[in-house]
């Protein structure tokens, strides 16, 4: 989720001219919405975080906001696409398979811990990476069989 104030601050730190950051701030803030289900509409409510859904600029602002994430995850390969994050973790090579699994489990835990810390720094709550809704899945391919470890 885009924390508006934090996003504008990061864009300014990146050297984005004030006129652009002020325009982006105006574009992000003072939005309202309602929910409609089966023709019934809720009351209007303020939208205090995030960018306009479907907006052409939203993915660019989101990626710019999270541009410093690789600094927190420098020991693994991570890739952003719009609001998705893919990370590649590798276990050690040349050791027993069971030790490889334990090593990979440690790296996965470190990854999740650092990602959670990053989210707390950037949003004050767990951010749009939806960590509170996501199960951490570690797929180990053993003879073509996937093992799901929760």
C-alpha positions as CSV (number, residue, x, y, z in Angstrom):
1,X,0.0,0.0,0.0
2,X,1.3,3.4,-0.8
3,X,1.7,5.5,2.4
4,X,1.2,8.9,0.8
5,X,3.4,11.0,3.1
6,X,6.2,8.4,3.1
7,X,6.0,8.1,-0.7
8,X,6.3,11.8,-1.3
9,X,9.2,12.0,1.1
10,X,11.0,9.2,-0.7
11,X,10.4,10.8,-4.1
12,X,11.9,14.1,-2.8
13,X,14.9,12.2,-1.5
14,X,15.3,10.7,-5.0
15,X,15.6,14.2,-6.4
16,X,12.2,14.4,-8.1
17,X,11.5,18.1,-8.6
18,X,9.1,19.7,-6.2
19,X,6.5,20.5,-8.9
20,X,6.2,16.8,-9.8
21,X,6.1,15.6,-6.2
22,X,3.3,18.2,-5.4
23,X,1.4,17.0,-8.5
24,X,1.7,13.3,-7.4
25,X,0.7,14.3,-3.8
26,X,-2.5,16.0,-5.2
27,X,-3.1,13.0,-7.4
28,X,-2.8,10.5,-4.4
29,X,-4.7,12.5,-1.7
30,X,-8.3,13.5,-1.2
31,X,-9.8,10.5,-2.8
32,X,-13.1,8.9,-1.7
33,X,-15.0,5.8,-2.5
34,X,-17.9,3.5,-1.7
35,X,-18.7,-0.2,-1.9
36,X,-21.6,-1.5,-3.9
37,X,-23.0,-5.0,-3.5
38,X,-26.1,-6.1,-5.3
39,X,-27.1,-2.5,-6.0
40,X,-26.7,-1.5,-2.3
41,X,-24.1,1.3,-1.8
42,X,-22.2,1.9,1.4
43,X,-21.5,5.4,2.8
44,X,-18.7,7.3,1.1
45,X,-15.3,6.9,2.9
46,X,-11.9,8.5,2.5
47,X,-9.2,6.5,0.8
48,X,-6.1,7.4,2.8
49,X,-3.5,4.9,1.3
50,X,-2.8,3.4,-2.0
51,X,-2.9,4.7,-5.5
52,X,-5.9,4.9,-7.9
53,X,-6.6,1.4,-9.2
54,X,-6.0,1.0,-12.9
55,X,-4.1,4.3,-13.0
56,X,-1.3,4.3,-15.5
57,X,1.0,6.1,-13.0
58,X,0.2,3.9,-10.0
59,X,2.6,1.0,-10.7
60,X,5.5,3.5,-11.4
61,X,4.9,5.4,-8.2
62,X,4.6,2.1,-6.3
63,X,7.9,0.7,-7.7
64,X,9.6,4.1,-7.0
65,X,8.3,4.1,-3.4
66,X,9.8,0.6,-2.9
67,X,13.0,1.2,-4.8
68,X,15.0,0.9,-1.6
69,X,13.7,-2.6,-0.9
70,X,16.7,-4.3,-2.5
71,X,18.9,-2.6,0.1
72,X,17.1,-4.7,2.7
73,X,17.2,-7.9,0.7
74,X,20.6,-7.5,-0.9
75,X,21.5,-11.2,-0.3
76,X,18.8,-12.5,-2.6
77,X,17.5,-11.7,-6.1
78,X,14.2,-9.8,-6.0
79,X,12.1,-8.5,-8.9
80,X,9.1,-6.1,-8.9
81,X,6.4,-6.0,-11.5
82,X,3.6,-3.5,-10.7
83,X,2.7,-4.4,-7.1
84,X,4.1,-7.9,-7.1
85,X,7.4,-9.0,-5.6
86,X,9.2,-12.2,-6.6
87,X,12.3,-13.3,-4.7
88,X,14.8,-16.0,-5.6
89,X,16.5,-17.7,-2.7
90,X,19.1,-20.5,-3.3
91,X,20.4,-23.0,-0.8
92,X,24.0,-24.2,-0.6
93,X,25.4,-26.5,-3.2
94,X,27.5,-29.5,-2.4
95,X,26.1,-30.4,1.0
96,X,23.6,-33.1,2.1
97,X,20.1,-32.6,0.9
98,X,18.7,-32.3,4.4
99,X,21.3,-29.6,5.2
100,X,20.3,-27.8,2.0
101,X,16.7,-27.8,3.2
102,X,17.6,-26.5,6.6
103,X,19.8,-23.8,5.0
104,X,17.0,-22.7,2.7
105,X,14.6,-22.7,5.6
106,X,16.9,-20.3,7.5
107,X,17.2,-18.0,4.4
108,X,13.5,-18.0,3.9
109,X,12.9,-17.0,7.5
110,X,15.5,-14.3,7.3
111,X,13.8,-13.1,4.0
112,X,10.4,-13.0,5.7
113,X,11.7,-11.2,8.8
114,X,13.6,-8.6,6.7
115,X,10.5,-8.1,4.5
116,X,8.3,-7.6,7.5
117,X,10.8,-5.1,9.0
118,X,10.9,-3.2,5.7
119,X,7.1,-3.1,5.7
120,X,7.0,-1.7,9.2
121,X,9.4,1.0,8.2
122,X,7.6,2.1,5.1
123,X,4.0,1.9,6.3
124,X,3.7,1.6,10.1
125,X,1.7,-1.5,9.6
126,X,2.2,-4.5,7.3
127,X,2.1,-3.0,3.9
128,X,0.5,-4.1,0.6
129,X,2.7,-7.1,0.3
130,X,-0.2,-8.6,2.3
131,X,2.0,-10.5,4.6
132,X,-0.7,-10.9,7.1
133,X,-2.9,-12.7,4.4
134,X,-0.1,-14.6,2.8
135,X,1.0,-18.1,3.8
136,X,4.7,-18.7,3.3
137,X,5.1,-21.6,1.0
138,X,8.4,-23.4,0.5
139,X,8.3,-25.8,-2.4
140,X,10.9,-28.4,-2.4
141,X,11.1,-30.5,-5.5
142,X,11.9,-34.1,-4.5
143,X,11.6,-36.4,-7.4
144,X,9.0,-34.1,-8.9
145,X,6.9,-34.1,-5.8
146,X,6.0,-30.7,-4.2
147,X,6.1,-30.5,-0.4
148,X,4.1,-27.7,1.1
149,X,5.6,-26.4,4.3
150,X,3.5,-23.8,6.1
